[in-house]
């Protein structure tokens, strides 16, 4: 996966955090990822792209309408997650893998101009920083603690440039 362009939806008219929007040449498929597991979070990373699920086993199978997801672990073993739940970067970042950043991602360069037709995704922090470096506007990623569990997340923040005296 190569990062081609990026932008930020600043969410100025709503109360949500700004969201990094990334254009890539290809989005890795789940079978290209090698997953790790820790404390009910399953995370796979490949070439800066990340995918993750929350799943604790039998009895926790109501996510995605009970759909089964076959994933390959780093050991090469295949595991089937039945009905896992999607999660969020902050949950992943509380584990030993990551850190990851939730993004909007697309292979269509015109998505940045339109501001839509992205899909939800995640990048490693390093890949997200590469995307920020491609942007014309001056901004950076800031680590913040969110939610009741003080989950570490990285949020795009505008760089304030004042007149130098």
Secondary structure, DSSP 4 states (H G I P E B T S, - for coil): --EEEEEEE--TTSSSPPEEEEEES----GGG-EEEEETTEEEEEETTEEEEEE--STT---GGGG-EEEEEETTS-EEEEES-B---HHHHHTSSS--EEEEEEES-THHHHHT---EEEEEEHHHHHHHHHH-SS-EEEEEEEETTTTEEEEEEEEPP-PPP-
